[in-house]
Amino acid sequence: MQIEFTAPLWQWQARTDSWWFVTVPPEHSDELADLPLPPRGFGSVRVRVTVGSTTWTTSVFPSDSADGYVLPMKKKVRQAEGLEPDEPVSVTLETLDV
């Protein structure tokens, strides 16, 4: 499954070591939650992500506080793509292992 969306970049305030995320919109989070996947840690779903010209493999994680799945945004990606806090990020997310 491939999902495209745009959402703001935000920092998780519960930690002091700068974890940054983009929240997958609720309708797409519901689609991810419904996938028939083998159990993985923390309910994560393996994905291939493209932001701008950068593509990488990671996992999205369900988050009660974000009301859906969250996509961690590595510092290397944020820097390469010039991403700024609270600014919209256009994401293409492709599920793996389905």
Number of C-alpha atoms within 10 A of each C-alpha: 11 12 15 14 14 15 16 16 20 19 17 13 10 8 8 8 9 12 15 18 21 23 23 27 17 13 9 16 19 13 11 22 16 9 12 9 15 9 9 9 7 10 15 18 23 18 20 16 23 17 18 14 8 12 13 12 13 18 17 26 22 20 13 9 8 15 13 20 27 22 20 19 19 14 13 10 17 17 10 13 14 9 17 13 13 12 12 15 19 15 18 17 23 16 19 15 9 11
